[in-house]
């Protein structure tokens, strides 16, 4: 079916920039304004004209709504917008997505497609695929997969172009399709020009492929809908394009020029249409002069500034309006459809055979010289009746028609002779010629129908082969799919199991590491807390000792000053009286002894005092001899007092500073102690959690141990059952042996009895042979025989009774044997099950033991680490203690050296030096 391309002209209103530039509205709409537009005095006619005030819904009703039903019915459809830049193409095709008023053709047609599908028959199954790509710089770029940047255009078996490798997404709802459109729109190239803030720099193509299948009739249709938003033609002087934008404009104008050349070639009916000049025209090959119902929307600007471009667009639309497309339904013909068409053609051939048979009968009458009445002529009115007569008859083959035609050709001279002989038969000759002509035409039709039938039969055979191959391939594909699904499921299950095992192992390792870490941290915290506590106690003791020592030093300095004054007074008094001086010396010696008792720790000082005391005694004579040194002694005494006061003040300040620093250090230690307490509480909580986890693990270990004990008991029971089974087997063996012995005795007894019976029968036969000779002894023999038989009968009776008893015993023993056999089999079965279960239990027990062993090793390592940390902390504490002792001893040494300094300063007065050192 040939159809023209539908062209719709849309004229947008003036934009803000054009209004600001006072551009004129140069387009008019003569007549009703629905099909014509006027520009520069020339009128252009189109299928429809959309005026500036028209809404987006009106545009959709005119442009796209009729194509929706066509696509769903198996036709191809194309809608594309053409025009200069900033003429409203993208607004027409896309609009504002999600806005019910301003959305364009694409979102509305998506909703309409799904609404039509929802209203159609439930027996119809639809598959919808969507592809979205752009032609940028003459390269096809996939907008749904930006990694595909230069895709080629190929042709399928029907020479229909398609983009190879393009992404196709299956969609089932409008939301999924809109999501794909948004994804592609975000990847499209857009730039800013002087004429448009959002200028499209590429041609975008949205391809919606709809496949329809009737589940009842197996009829399959598929339609493709191309929604194309072309980039606008540009004048560089107006757009101000530079750099990359200029290169884009060149490629856009080049592809649009190729599109114009294709339309011109189609309008002129040229033998060559340059579809391959551009990838745009290559993709739109089916839409322009091919199998598609195409609607072109030409978008125009009404401003006088763009009058030349608007006129060029209108001329382009007028040329495109004359293009014809050959539109057919895209249907996949099934085998049933081929059979139905074959039956139709077969029926047509049958009709042709019927007509030929009627014409042949009439022709034979003419050839026989019979004049056929006009009422008997075979006319079109009799065609229906002839068909009714032959509908139930079998169709004739086309082969017998050949000799009929030969007979017609051979009898032609005779009919001509008849015509020449009788002018009255002119009418018959004319009719005969007509019949010949009709017969030749029907023969040609029959031959054509025969060829068609042969071709259809061959196609049906090929279709049957294809169907069988397709059925086999579908079956194999289903099997492969099932196997793949099964393999994937097994693979997923294995992966899940491995992941679960890995997660369990990782969780176990993490828990073990956390437990070890928490245990180490707890032990470290406890040790640190103990160390800090002991250090605090030692610092407190040292502080109290220092306080006591400071108080003692104060007391000693006071006592020393008072004793020094007393001694000096005593020395002055001793200058007048030597005896009194010696007494004072004794008192000083006593005081020195007292100082020795108080200063036991300074033994070396005491020794030096003893030495100085000896020197003092030696110098007493010198003091007695030289009384001139009294004045010098008094001066030295005053200087010594000043120095002692200064030293006392300095020592007081030094000890006060030490006390202050100790207090500060104590405060810091107290703060650290609080922090350590908080950390200890935190670690305590963590240790409690760790203990709970350890407790849970121990409970699990106990549970596993209990289960192991149960399994061990079960194994013991199984061993006992095995022993019982062995006993039963031995008992059954003994019973069977007894049974065999009884059977053997029974058969031996039976054989002996049979032999005895045979001997008695032989003896009777011998007696019968001798009966004629000894008639007199017959009675005696008969009596003896009867008595022997009677005795034998008496002997047999107890034998038969014993036989019955033995049979009963055998039956009982066989029953016991069957029971024992069944019990043996059941015990063997239970034993096999117990062995399998024992293997499982042993494996579980082995795993549990390994886990316990790992836990023990982890605990051992944690204890060893704790011991190492504890030793390290003890060494550190000893080192800190040693440093503290060294510092204290250093202070004592410094104080001692300061005191010795004063001794060196007053070396000129040995008496005073001895007094100072002694104090």
C-alpha positions in Angstrom: 0.0 0.0 0.0 1.6 3.3 -1.2 1.2 6.3 1.1 2.7 9.8 1.1 4.8 11.2 3.9 2.6 13.2 6.3 4.0 16.7 6.8 2.9 18.9 9.7 4.1 22.5 10.0 4.4 24.0 13.4 5.0 27.7 13.8 6.2 28.7 17.3 5.5 32.1 18.9 8.1 34.8 19.2 10.6 34.2 22.0 11.9 36.8 24.4 15.0 37.6 22.5 13.0 38.2 19.3 10.5 40.4 21.1 13.4 42.4 22.6 14.8 43.0 19.1 11.3 44.1 17.9 11.2 41.3 15.3 8.1 41.1 13.1 5.7 38.2 12.8 6.1 37.5 9.1 4.1 34.3 8.8 0.3 34.3 8.1 -2.3 31.6 7.9 -4.7 32.2 5.0 -8.1 30.5 4.8 -9.0 28.3 7.8 -5.3 28.2 8.7 -5.3 24.4 9.3 -3.5 23.3 6.1 -1.9 26.4 4.6 0.8 29.0 5.7 1.9 32.1 3.8 5.4 33.6 3.8 6.5 36.5 1.5 3.3 36.3 -0.5 3.7 32.6 -1.3 1.3 30.0 0.1 2.5 26.6 1.2 0.1 23.7 1.7 0.7 20.8 4.2 -1.3 18.0 5.7 -1.8 20.2 8.9 -0.6 23.5 10.2 -0.2 24.1 13.9 -0.4 27.7 14.9 1.6 29.3 17.7 -1.2 29.2 20.3 -1.7 25.4 19.9 -0.9 23.3 23.0 1.3 20.3 23.2 -1.7 18.0 23.4 -3.1 19.3 20.1 0.3 18.8 18.4 0.3 15.2 19.7 -3.2 14.5 18.5 -2.3 15.6 15.0 1.2 14.3 14.7 1.6 11.0 16.6 -1.6 9.6 17.9 -2.6 7.8 14.6 0.8 6.1 14.4 0.4 4.3 17.8 -2.3 1.9 16.6 -0.3 1.3 13.4 2.8 0.3 15.2 0.9 -2.1 17.5 -0.7 -3.6 14.3 2.7 -4.5 12.8 3.6 -1.4 10.8 6.8 0.7 11.0 6.4 4.3 12.0 8.7 7.4 12.0 8.2 10.8 13.5 11.0 13.4 13.2 11.3 17.1 13.6 13.1 19.3 11.1 14.0 23.0 11.2 16.6 25.6 11.9 18.2 25.9 15.3 16.0 27.4 18.1 12.8 26.6 16.0 11.3 24.3 18.7 12.2 20.8 17.5 13.4 19.5 20.9 10.4 21.2 22.6 8.1 19.5 20.2 9.6 16.0 20.5 10.4 16.0 24.2 9.0 19.1 25.9 9.3 19.2 29.7 9.4 15.5 30.8 7.0 14.8 33.6 4.8 17.9 33.1 1.3 16.8 31.9 0.8 20.1 30.0 4.2 20.9 28.4 5.5 17.3 27.8 6.1 16.6 24.1 5.5 13.8 21.6 7.9 11.2 23.0 6.5 11.0 26.6 2.9 11.2 25.4 3.4 8.5 22.8 5.0 6.2 25.4 2.0 6.5 27.7 -0.4 6.0 24.7 1.4 2.8 23.6 1.0 1.2 27.0 -2.6 2.4 27.3 -3.4 0.7 24.0 -1.7 -2.4 25.1 -3.7 -2.5 28.4 -6.9 -2.2 26.4 -6.1 -5.0 23.8 -7.0 -8.6 24.0 -5.6 -10.7 26.8 -4.4 -13.3 24.3 -1.9 -10.9 22.9 1.6 -11.0 24.3 3.9 -7.9 23.8 7.7 -7.6 24.0 8.9 -4.0 24.0 12.6 -3.1 23.5 14.0 0.4 23.5 17.3 1.8 22.0 18.5 5.4 22.3 21.5 6.7 20.4 22.7 10.0 18.8 24.6 10.8 15.6 27.4 13.2 16.8 30.2 14.3 14.4 29.0 11.6 12.0 29.6 8.9 14.6 26.8 6.8 16.2 27.1 7.0 20.0 25.0 4.8 22.3 23.3 7.0 24.9 22.4 4.0 27.1 26.1 2.8 27.1 28.5 5.7 26.7 31.4 3.3 26.1 30.0 2.6 22.6 31.1 5.6 20.7 31.4 4.6 17.0 28.9 2.0 16.1 28.5 0.7 12.5 25.4 0.5 10.3 24.7 -2.9 8.7 21.9 -4.5 6.7 19.8 -7.6 7.7 18.8 -10.3 5.3 15.9 -8.1 4.0 18.4 -5.3 3.3 16.9 -3.2 6.1 19.6 -1.0 7.8 20.2 -1.4 11.6 22.8 -0.2 14.0 25.1 -3.1 15.0 25.9 -3.5 18.7 23.4 -1.0 20.0 22.0 -1.5 23.5 18.5 -2.8 23.6 16.6 -2.7 26.9 13.4 -4.6 27.5 10.8 -2.5 29.3 7.5 -3.5 30.7 6.1 -0.2 32.2 6.2 3.4 31.1 8.4 4.2 34.1 11.1 1.9 32.9 11.0 3.5 29.5 11.1 7.0 30.9 14.1 6.0 33.1 15.9 4.9 29.9 15.0 8.2 28.2 16.2 10.2 31.2 19.5 8.2 31.2 20.1 8.8 27.5 19.1 12.5 27.6 21.7 13.1 30.4 24.4 11.7 28.0 23.4 13.8 25.0 25.6 16.6 23.6 24.1 20.1 24.3 25.8 23.5 23.9 25.0 27.2 24.3 24.8 29.4 21.2 23.7 33.0 20.5 20.3 31.7 19.3 19.6 28.9 21.9 20.7 28.2 25.4 20.2 24.5 25.0 21.1 23.8 21.4 21.2 20.1 20.4 24.6 19.3 18.9 23.6 15.9 17.6 20.7 14.0 16.0 19.0 11.8 18.6 17.1 8.7 17.6 14.8 6.8 20.1 13.9 3.4 18.6 10.9 1.5 20.2 10.6 -2.0 18.9 7.2 -3.7 19.6 6.8 -7.4 19.1 3.3 -8.9 19.3 2.2 -12.5 19.4 -1.3 -14.0 19.5 -1.2 -17.0 21.9 -4.2 -18.6 20.3 -3.5 -18.2 16.6 0.3 -18.0 17.0 0.2 -14.9 14.7 3.3 -12.7 15.2 3.6 -9.0 14.3 6.4 -6.6 14.9 6.6 -2.9 14.4 9.4 -0.3 14.9 8.8 3.3 15.9 11.6 5.8 15.2 11.3 9.1 17.2 14.0 11.4 15.8 15.0 14.8 17.1 17.2 16.4 14.4 19.8 19.1 15.2 18.9 22.4 13.6 20.6 23.9 10.6 22.8 26.8 11.6 24.3 30.0 10.1 27.6 30.6 11.8 27.2 34.3 11.6 24.0 34.1 13.7 25.0 31.4 16.2 28.5 32.7 16.7 29.9 29.1 16.8 33.6 28.7 17.4 36.0 25.8 18.0 34.3 22.5 18.8 30.8 24.1 18.4 31.8 25.2 14.9 33.0 21.6 14.0 29.7 20.3 15.3 27.7 22.8 13.2 29.7 21.7 10.1 28.8 18.1 10.6 25.1 19.0 11.4 24.7 21.0 8.2 26.5 18.3 6.2 24.1 15.5 7.4 21.0 17.8 6.9 22.3 18.6 3.3 22.5 14.8 2.7 19.0 14.5 3.9 17.9 17.2 1.5 19.6 15.4 -1.4 17.9 12.1 -0.6 14.5 13.8 -0.6 15.3 15.6 -3.9 16.3 12.3 -5.5 13.1 10.6 -4.2 10.9 13.5 -5.5 12.6 13.4 -8.9 12.4 9.6 -9.2 16.1 9.2 -9.6 17.4 5.7 -10.1 20.1 6.3 -7.4 19.1 7.6 -4.0 22.3 8.7 -2.0 21.3 7.1 1.3 24.9 6.2 2.1 26.2 9.9 2.0 25.3 10.2 5.7 24.6 7.9 8.7 21.4 9.9 9.3 20.0 9.1 5.9 21.3 5.5 6.2 19.3 5.0 9.4 16.2 6.8 7.9 16.3 4.7 4.7 13.1 2.8 5.6 11.4 6.0 6.7 12.1 7.8 3.4 10.7 5.8 0.5 10.7 2.5 2.3 8.3 0.5 4.5 7.2 3.0 7.1 4.4 5.4 7.9 6.3 8.7 8.3 5.3 12.0 9.8 7.6 15.0 9.5 7.2 18.0 11.7 8.8 21.1 10.2 9.3 23.7 12.9 9.5 27.3 11.8 10.4 30.6 13.4 7.9 33.4 12.6 10.5 36.2 13.1 11.6 38.4 10.2 15.2 37.9 11.3 14.9 34.2 10.3 12.7 34.6 7.2 15.2 33.0 4.8 15.6 29.9 7.0 11.9 29.6 7.5 11.2 29.8 3.8 13.9 27.1 3.2 12.2 24.9 5.8 8.8 25.3 4.2 10.2 24.4 0.8 11.8 21.3 2.3 8.5 20.2 3.7 6.7 20.8 0.3 9.3 18.5 -1.4 9.1 15.8 1.3 5.3 15.8 1.0 5.5 14.2 -2.4 7.5 11.2 -1.3 5.7 7.8 -1.4 6.3 5.0 1.0 5.3 1.4 0.3 3.8 0.3 3.7 3.3 -3.3 4.5 2.6 -5.3 7.7 5.6 -6.9 9.3 4.2 -10.3 9.9 6.0 -13.6 10.6 4.1 -16.2 8.5 3.6 -19.5 10.4 3.2 -22.9 8.9 -0.6 -22.8 9.5 -0.7 -19.5 7.6 1.2 -21.0 4.7 -1.3 -23.9 4.6 -4.2 -21.5 4.7 -2.8 -19.6 1.7 -2.0 -22.8 0.0 -5.7 -23.9 0.4 -6.8 -20.5 -1.0 -4.6 -20.9 -4.1 -5.7 -24.5 -4.5 -9.3 -23.3 -4.4 -8.5 -20.7 -7.1 -6.9 -23.4 -9.3 -10.0 -25.5 -8.8 -12.2 -22.6 -9.9 -10.0 -22.2 -13.0 -10.3 -25.9 -13.8 -14.1 -25.7 -13.6 -14.2 -22.7 -15.9 -11.9 -24.5 -18.4 -14.0 -27.6 -18.4 -17.2 -25.7 -19.2 -15.4 -23.8 -21.9 -13.9 -27.0 -23.4 -17.4 -28.6 -23.5 -18.8 -25.6 -25.3 -15.8 -25.5 -27.7 -16.3 -29.2 -28.6 -19.8 -28.4 -29.6 -18.7 -25.6 -31.8 -16.0 -27.8 -33.4 -18.6 -30.5 -34.1 -20.4 -28.0 -36.2 -23.2 -27.6 -33.8 -24.6 -24.2 -33.3 -24.8 -23.4 -29.7 -27.6 -21.2 -28.7 -26.7 -18.0 -27.0 -28.6 -19.1 -23.9 -26.2 -22.0 -23.6 -23.1 -19.9 -23.8 -20.9 -20.0 -20.7 -21.1 -16.4 -19.2 -20.0 -14.8 -16.0 -23.5 -15.2 -14.6 -23.0 -19.0 -14.8 -19.5 -18.7 -13.1 -21.0 -18.8 -9.5 -23.1 -21.8 -10.4 -20.2 -23.7 -11.9 -18.1 -23.0 -8.8 -20.9 -24.4 -6.6 -21.0 -27.5 -8.7 -17.3 -28.1 -8.4 -16.7 -27.2 -4.7 -17.3 -30.7 -3.5 -15.3 -32.4 -6.3 -11.6 -33.1 -6.2 -9.4 -30.6 -8.0 -7.9 -31.6 -11.3 -4.2 -31.4 -12.0 -2.9 -28.9 -14.5 -1.1 -31.6 -16.6 -4.2 -32.8 -18.7 -4.8 -29.2 -19.9 -1.9 -29.4 -22.3 -3.4 -31.9 -24.8 -6.6 -30.0 -24.7 -4.8 -26.9 -25.8 -3.1 -29.0 -28.5 -6.4 -30.1 -29.8 -7.6 -26.6 -29.9 -4.6 -25.5 -31.9 -4.8 -28.5 -34.4 -8.5 -27.9 -35.0 -8.1 -24.2 -35.8 -7.8 -24.6 -39.6 -10.9 -26.7 -39.7 -12.9 -24.0 -37.8 -11.5 -21.5 -40.2 -12.7 -23.5 -43.2 -16.1 -23.7 -41.7 -16.1 -20.0 -41.2 -15.1 -19.4 -44.9 -17.7 -21.9 -46.1 -20.6 -20.4 -44.3 -21.0 -16.7 -43.9 -23.8 -17.4 -41.5 -21.2 -18.6 -39.0 -19.3 -15.2 -38.7 -20.8 -14.7 -35.3 -19.7 -18.1 -34.2 -16.2 -17.5 -35.5 -15.9 -14.3 -33.5 -17.1 -16.2 -30.4 -14.7 -19.0 -31.2 -11.8 -16.6 -31.4 -12.8 -15.1 -28.1 -13.0 -18.6 -26.6 -9.5 -19.4 -28.0 -8.2 -16.2 -26.5 -9.9 -17.0 -23.1 -8.7 -20.5 -23.3 -5.1 -19.3 -23.9 -5.4 -16.9 -21.0 -6.8 -19.5 -18.7 -4.0 -21.9 -19.7 -1.5 -19.2 -18.9 -3.3 -18.6 -15.6 -3.3 -22.4 -14.9 0.4 -22.6 -15.6 1.0 -19.7 -13.3 -1.2 -21.2 -10.7 0.7 -24.5 -11.0 4.0 -22.7 -10.7 2.6 -20.8 -7.7 1.3 -24.1 -6.2 4.7 -25.7 -6.7 6.5 -22.7 -5.2 4.0 -22.7 -2.2 4.4 -26.4 -1.8 8.2 -26.0 -1.7 7.8 -23.1 0.7 5.5 -25.2 2.9 8.1 -28.0 2.9 10.8 -25.6 3.7 8.6 -24.1 6.4 7.9 -27.6 7.8 11.6 -28.3 7.9 12.2 -24.9 9.5 9.5 -25.6 12.0 10.9 -29.0 12.9 14.4 -27.5 13.2 13.0 -24.6 15.2 11.1 -27.1 17.5 14.3 -29.1 17.9 16.3 -26.0 18.5 13.7 -24.7 21.0 13.7 -28.0 22.8 17.5 -28.1 22.9 17.5 -24.4 23.9 15.1 -25.2 26.7 17.2 -28.1 27.8 20.3 -26.0 27.7 18.5 -23.2 29.5 17.3 -25.7 32.2 20.8 -27.1 32.5 22.3 -23.6 32.7 19.7 -22.6 35.3 20.4 -25.8 37.2 24.1 -25.3 36.9 23.7 -21.7 38.0 21.5 -22.6 40.9 24.0 -25.3 42.0 26.8 -22.8 41.5 24.9 -20.2 43.5 24.2 -22.7 46.2 27.9 -23.7 46.3 28.9 -20.1 46.4 26.4 -19.4 49.2 27.7 -22.3 51.2 31.3 -21.2 50.6 30.4 -17.7 51.6 28.6 -18.9 54.7 31.6 -21.1 55.6 34.0 -18.2 55.0 31.8 -15.9 57.0 31.7 -18.4 59.8 35.4 -18.8 59.7 36.0 -15.1 59.6 33.5 -14.5 62.4 35.2 -17.3 64.4 38.7 -15.8 63.8 37.4 -12.3 64.6 35.8 -13.5 67.8 39.0 -15.3 68.8 41.1 -12.3 68.0 38.7 -10.0 69.9 38.7 -12.4 72.9 42.5 -12.5 72.8 42.8 -8.8 72.4 40.3 -8.1 75.2 42.0 -10.6 77.5 45.4 -8.9 76.8 43.9 -5.5 77.3 42.2 -6.6 80.5 45.4 -8.0 81.9 47.4 -5.0 80.8 44.8 -2.7 82.3 44.8 -4.7 85.6 48.6 -4.7 85.7 48.7 -1.0 84.8 46.2 -0.3 87.5 48.2 -2.3 90.0 51.3 -0.5 89.0 49.7 2.9 89.2 48.2 2.0 92.6 51.5 0.8 94.0 53.2 3.8 92.4 50.7 6.1 94.1 51.3 4.4 97.4 55.0 4.7 97.0 54.7 8.3 96.1 52.4 8.9 99.1 55.0 7.2 101.3 57.8 9.2 99.8 55.8 12.4 100.2 55.1 11.6 103.9 58.8 10.8 104.4 59.8 14.0 102.7 57.4 15.9 104.9 58.8 14.2 108.0 62.3 14.8 106.8 61.5 18.5 106.1 60.0 18.9 109.6 63.0 17.1 111.1 65.4 19.4 109.1 63.5 22.4 110.4 63.8 21.1 114.0 67.5 20.3 113.4 68.2 23.7 112.0 66.5 25.4 115.0 68.3 23.2 117.5 71.6 23.7 115.6 71.1 27.5 115.7 70.3 27.5 119.4 73.1 25.1 120.3 75.5 27.2 118.1 74.6 30.3 120.0 75.0 28.5 123.3 78.3 27.1 122.2 79.5 30.5 121.1 78.5 31.9 124.5 80.2 29.0 126.1 83.3 29.6 124.0 83.4 33.2 125.1 83.1 32.2 128.7 85.7 29.6 128.3 88.2 32.1 127.2 88.4 33.3 130.8 88.4 29.9 132.4 90.1 26.9 130.9 88.4 24.5 133.2 85.0 25.9 132.2 86.0 25.6 128.5 86.9 21.9 129.0 83.5 21.4 130.6 81.9 23.1 127.6 84.0 20.9 125.3 82.6 17.9 127.1 79.1 19.3 126.7 79.8 19.8 123.0 81.1 16.2 122.8 77.9 15.0 124.4 75.8 17.0 121.9 77.9 15.6 119.1 77.2 12.2 120.5 73.5 13.1 120.5 73.7 14.3 116.9 75.4 11.0 116.0 72.4 9.1 117.4 70.0 11.4 115.4 72.0 11.2 112.2 72.8 7.5 111.9 72.2 7.6 108.2 75.2 10.0 107.8 77.9 7.7 109.2 80.6 9.2 107.0 79.8 12.6 108.4 80.0 11.3 112.0 83.4 9.9 111.2 84.6 13.2 109.8 83.2 14.8 113.0 85.3 12.4 115.1 88.4 13.4 113.1 87.6 17.0 113.4 87.0 16.5 117.2 90.5 15.2 117.5 91.7 18.2 115.5 89.7 20.4 117.8 91.3 19.0 120.9 94.6 19.5 119.2 93.8 23.1 118.5 92.6 23.9 122.0 96.1 24.5 123.0 96.5 26.9 120.1 93.4 28.8 121.2 94.7 29.0 124.7 98.0 30.3 123.6 96.7 32.8 121.0 94.0 35.0 122.6 94.4 37.5 119.9 92.2 35.6 117.6 89.0 36.3 119.6 88.0 39.3 117.5 88.4 37.2 114.4 86.3 34.5 115.8 83.5 36.9 116.6 83.6 38.3 113.1 83.6 34.8 111.6 80.7 33.9 113.9 78.6 36.8 112.6 79.5 35.8 109.0 78.7 32.2 109.6 75.4 33.2 111.1 74.5 35.2 108.0 75.5 32.3 105.7 73.5 29.9 107.8 70.5 32.1 107.6 70.9 32.3 103.8 71.4 28.6 103.5 68.4 27.9 105.7 66.3 30.2 103.5 67.5 28.6 100.3 66.9 25.1 101.6 63.4 26.1 102.7 62.6 27.5 99.3 64.1 24.4 97.7 62.0 22.0 99.8 58.9 24.2 99.3 59.4 24.0 95.5 59.9 20.2 95.8 56.7 19.9 97.9 54.8 22.0 95.3 56.1 19.9 92.4 55.3 16.7 94.3 51.7 18.0 94.9 51.4 18.8 91.2 52.7 15.4 90.3 50.3 13.9 92.8 47.4 15.7 91.2 48.4 14.6 87.8 48.8 11.0 89.1 45.3 11.3 90.6 43.9 12.4 87.3 45.7 9.6 85.5 44.4 7.3 88.2 40.8 8.4 87.4 41.4 7.9 83.7 42.9 4.5 84.4 39.9 3.7 86.6 37.5 4.6 83.7 39.6 2.6 81.3 39.6 -0.3 83.8 35.8 -0.1 84.0 35.6 -0.1 80.2 38.0 -3.0 80.0 36.1 -4.7 82.8 32.9 -4.5 80.8 34.7 -5.8 77.7 36.2 -8.5 79.8 32.8 -9.4 81.1 31.5 -9.6 77.5 34.5 -11.7 76.5 33.9 -13.9 79.5 30.3 -14.3 78.4 31.5 -15.3 75.0 34.0 -17.6 76.5 31.3 -19.0 78.7 29.1 -19.5 75.6 32.0 -21.2 73.9 32.5 -23.4 76.9 28.8 -24.2 77.0 29.0 -25.1 73.3 32.1 -27.2 74.1 30.2 -28.9 76.9 27.2 -29.5 74.6 29.5 -31.0 72.0 31.2 -33.1 74.7 27.8 -34.3 75.9 26.8 -35.1 72.3 30.2 -36.9 71.9 29.5 -38.9 75.0 26.1 -39.8 73.7 27.7 -40.8 70.4 30.3 -42.9 72.3 27.5 -44.5 74.3 25.7 -45.2 71.0 28.9 -46.7 69.6 29.2 -48.8 72.7 25.7 -50.0 72.3 26.4 -50.7 68.7 29.4 -52.8 69.7 27.2 -54.6 72.2 24.7 -55.1 69.4 27.5 -56.5 67.3 28.5 -58.9 70.0 24.8 -59.9 70.5 24.6 -60.4 66.8 27.6 -62.6 66.8 26.0 -64.7 69.5 22.8 -64.9 67.6 24.8 -65.9 64.5 26.5 -68.6 66.4 23.2 -69.8 67.8 21.6 -69.8 64.4 24.6 -71.7 63.0 24.3 -74.3 65.7 20.5 -74.6 65.0 21.1 -74.9 61.3 23.7 -77.6 61.9 21.3 -79.5 64.1 18.6 -79.1 61.4 21.0 -80.5 58.8 21.8 -83.5 61.1 18.2 -84.2 61.6 17.5 -84.1 57.9 20.4 -86.4 57.3 19.2 -88.9 59.9 15.6 -88.7 58.5 16.8 -89.5 55.0 18.9 -92.4 56.2 16.0 -93.9 58.1 13.7 -93.4 55.1 16.2 -95.2 52.8 16.5 -98.1 55.3 12.7 -98.4 55.4 12.4 -98.3 51.6 15.0 -101.1 51.4 13.2 -103.2 53.9 9.9 -102.8 52.0 11.6 -103.9 48.7 13.0 -107.0 50.4 9.5 -107.9 51.8 8.0 -107.5 48.3 10.6 -109.8 46.8 10.0 -112.4 49.5 6.2 -112.4 48.7 6.9 -112.9 45.0 9.1 -115.9 45.7 6.3 -117.5 47.9 3.8 -117.0 45.1 6.0 -118.8 42.7 6.3 -121.8 45.1 2.5 -121.8 45.7 1.8 -124.6 43.2 4.2 -127.0 44.7 3.2 -126.5 48.3 -0.5 -126.2 48.4 -0.6 -127.6 51.8 1.7 -125.2 53.2 -0.1 -122.2 51.6 -2.3 -121.7 54.5 0.6 -121.7 56.8 2.6 -119.4 54.6 -0.3 -117.1 54.2 -0.8 -117.0 57.9 2.8 -116.3 58.4 2.7 -113.6 55.7 -0.3 -112.0 57.2 1.2 -112.1 60.6 4.4 -110.6 59.2 2.5 -107.9 57.4 0.5 -107.3 60.5 3.7 -107.0 62.4 5.2 -104.8 59.8 2.0 -102.6 59.9 2.5 -102.4 63.6 6.1 -101.4 63.1 5.2 -98.8 60.4 2.6 -97.0 62.6 5.1 -95.7 65.1 7.5 -94.9 62.1 4.9 -92.6 60.5 4.1 -90.9 63.8 7.9 -90.2 64.2 8.0 -88.9 60.6 5.2 -86.4 61.4 7.0 -85.2 64.5 10.2 -84.8 62.6 8.4 -82.8 59.9 7.0 -80.5 62.5 10.4 -80.0 64.0 11.8 -79.3 60.6 9.0 -76.7 60.0 9.7 -75.1 63.4 13.4 -75.0 62.7 12.8 -73.5 59.2 10.7 -70.8 60.8 13.3 -70.1 63.4 15.9 -70.0 60.7 13.9 -67.5 58.7 13.4 -65.3 61.8 17.1 -65.5 62.6 18.0 -64.7 58.9 15.6 -61.7 59.0 17.1 -60.6 62.4 20.6 -61.0 61.0 19.8 -58.9 58.0 18.1 -56.2 60.1 21.1 -56.2 62.5 23.5 -55.9 59.5 21.4 -53.0 58.1 21.5 -51.3 61.6 25.2 -52.0 61.8 25.8 -50.3 58.5 23.7 -47.3 59.5 25.6 -47.1 62.8 28.9 -47.3 61.0 27.9 -44.4 58.7 26.7 -42.4 61.7 29.8 -43.3 63.6 31.9 -41.8 60.8 29.9 -38.6 60.9 30.2 -38.4 64.7 33.9 -39.1 64.5 34.3 -36.2 62.0 32.2 -33.9 64.2 34.2 -35.0 67.2 37.5 -34.4 65.3 36.3 -30.9 64.3 35.3 -30.1 67.9 38.6 -31.3 69.2 40.4 -29.2 66.6 38.4 -26.2 67.6 39.1 -26.8 71.3 42.8 -27.2 70.4 42.8 -23.9 68.6 41.0 -22.3 71.5 43.6 -23.7 73.9 46.4 -22.5 71.7 44.9 -19.1 71.5 44.4 -19.0 75.3 48.0 -20.2 75.8 49.3 -17.5 73.5 47.2 -14.9 75.3 48.6 -16.0 78.7 52.2 -16.0 77.4 51.6 -12.5 75.9 50.2 -11.4 79.3 53.2 -12.8 81.1 55.6 -11.0 78.8 53.7 -7.8 79.2 53.7 -8.3 83.0 57.4 -8.8 83.1 58.0 -5.8 80.9 55.8 -3.7 83.2 57.7 -5.0 86.2 61.1 -4.1 84.6 59.6 -0.6 83.8 58.5 -0.2 87.4 61.9 -1.2 88.8 63.5 1.2 86.4 61.1 4.0 87.5 61.8 3.2 91.2 65.5 3.2 90.6 65.3 6.6 88.9 63.2 7.9 91.9 65.8 6.5 94.4 68.6 8.0 92.4 66.9 11.4 92.3 66.3 11.3 96.0 69.9 10.2 96.7 71.1 12.9 94.3 69.2 15.5 96.4 70.8 14.2 99.6 74.2 14.3 98.0 73.6 17.9 96.8 72.5 19.0 100.3 75.5 17.2 101.8 77.9 19.0 99.3 76.3 22.3 100.2 77.0 21.7 103.8 80.6 20.7 103.0 80.9 23.9 101.1 80.3 25.8 104.3 82.9 23.7 106.0 85.4 24.7 103.3 84.4 28.4 103.7 85.2 28.4 107.4 88.3 26.3 107.3 90.1 29.1 108.9 88.1 28.5 112.1 88.3 24.8 112.8 86.2 25.0 115.8 83.3 26.6 114.0 83.7 24.1 111.1 83.4 21.2 113.5 80.3 22.7 115.0 78.6 23.2 111.6 79.5 19.8 110.3 78.3 18.2 113.5 75.0 19.9 113.4 
